[in-house]
């Protein structure tokens, strides 16, 4: 299914991007600088939005069909970039390599959220930021949440491993990050089962102590 998903992804997401996602992405990425890692870069929706203050950009995308489209989307004037084919959990880069890690619509589909977030923590420098935008379990919409639970066993098989019922905000906190900014808002023009989202910025602790958030 991955070739078909890659072929249809941008077209399927066009209305949602116009309604909310592009605005949210722009807002989240505007203050980034230094060395940045984006995990699950997909077809490159974030690429045109990175500011010139980003000096190094590493994109991780394990799906070969998505990666092919990603290579053709690098805009003129964008930061120099490196595209890596590994999964986040197996990414072989030195610890404390990045000032920020970007994850947009990614943590719904990683096989092990705790392991993925633990690796993000290792790759960030002390005080580094995790910038995230994710669809999550619809805790504020019981009817939608009921359908999420019903559809999840089939959904993940046809949607690239995407899970409908994850509580990514909780997972980020449990990984030891301090959440500095969090916004919860429905995704415009999205199907009801993927409409609930969280987005924001989480920080790796600067010292040796734990994280947690508030």
Secondary structure, DSSP 4 states (H G I P E B T S, - for coil): -HHHHHHHHHHHHHHHIIIIIHHHHHHHHTT--EEEEEES-TT-TTGGG--TTEEEEEEE---HHHHHHHHTT--TTPPPEEEE-S-GGG----TT-EEEEEEES-TTT-S-HHHHHHHHHHHEEEEEEEEEEEE---TT-HHHHHHHHHHHHHHHHHTTT--SS--HHHHHHHTTPEEEEEEEEE-TT--GGG-EEEEEEEE--SSSS-----
